[in-house]
């Protein structure tokens, strides 16, 4: 889980460095900080793996996150892409969704979204084996 969290964290930061904005659906940058889970998280992952239908989200078509389809329980890249398009989130080894918190108003902190104020551009967490959602044991921020 920690390896996947580091990969997600690094992918979001690399995207930000490349484009000067966060890898979020059109219209979210510049708004209030947000926690991406569920179908919203799947859209972020689509942008990071260069699978988004919104070409403007990654115009240079860079793969910021290289995922193994097996992490989605499927064998092919196409099957994985279809799951993401259907709104299936990227999950940790215990089948809990990863949460991605982002500083969308670019003030170098993430507003309190249930974990206290975080002084970072991005935060990624997994609830871990016990599915703890109040204090994630596996996180980066």
Secondary structure as the mmCIF struct_conf table of DSSP 4:
data_model
#
loop_
_struct_conf.conf_type_id
_struct_conf.id
_struct_conf.beg_label_comp_id
_struct_conf.beg_label_asym_id
_struct_conf.beg_label_seq_id
_struct_conf.end_label_comp_id
_struct_conf.end_label_asym_id
_struct_conf.end_label_seq_id
HELX_RH_AL_P HELX_RH_AL_P1 UNK A 2 UNK A 19
BEND BEND1 UNK A 20 UNK A 21
BEND BEND2 UNK A 23 UNK A 23
TURN_TY1_P TURN_TY1_P1 UNK A 26 UNK A 27
TURN_TY1_P TURN_TY1_P2 UNK A 29 UNK A 30
BEND BEND3 UNK A 31 UNK A 31
STRN STRN1 UNK A 34 UNK A 36
HELX_RH_AL_P HELX_RH_AL_P2 UNK A 38 UNK A 48
TURN_TY1_P TURN_TY1_P3 UNK A 49 UNK A 50
BEND BEND4 UNK A 53 UNK A 53
HELX_RH_3T_P HELX_RH_3T_P1 UNK A 55 UNK A 58
TURN_TY1_P TURN_TY1_P4 UNK A 59 UNK A 60
HELX_RH_3T_P HELX_RH_3T_P2 UNK A 69 UNK A 72
TURN_TY1_P TURN_TY1_P5 UNK A 73 UNK A 73
BEND BEND5 UNK A 75 UNK A 76
HELX_RH_AL_P HELX_RH_AL_P3 UNK A 77 UNK A 85
TURN_TY1_P TURN_TY1_P6 UNK A 86 UNK A 87
HELX_LH_PP_P HELX_LH_PP_P1 UNK A 88 UNK A 90
STRN STRN2 UNK A 91 UNK A 91
TURN_TY1_P TURN_TY1_P7 UNK A 93 UNK A 94
BEND BEND6 UNK A 95 UNK A 95
HELX_LH_PP_P HELX_LH_PP_P2 UNK A 96 UNK A 96
STRN STRN3 UNK A 97 UNK A 97
HELX_LH_PP_P HELX_LH_PP_P3 UNK A 98 UNK A 98
STRN STRN4 UNK A 99 UNK A 102
BEND BEND7 UNK A 104 UNK A 105
BEND BEND8 UNK A 107 UNK A 109
STRN STRN5 UNK A 110 UNK A 110
BEND BEND9 UNK A 113 UNK A 115
STRN STRN6 UNK A 118 UNK A 118
BEND BEND10 UNK A 120 UNK A 121
STRN STRN7 UNK A 122 UNK A 126
TURN_TY1_P TURN_TY1_P8 UNK A 128 UNK A 131
BEND BEND11 UNK A 133 UNK A 135
BEND BEND12 UNK A 137 UNK A 137
STRN STRN8 UNK A 138 UNK A 140
#
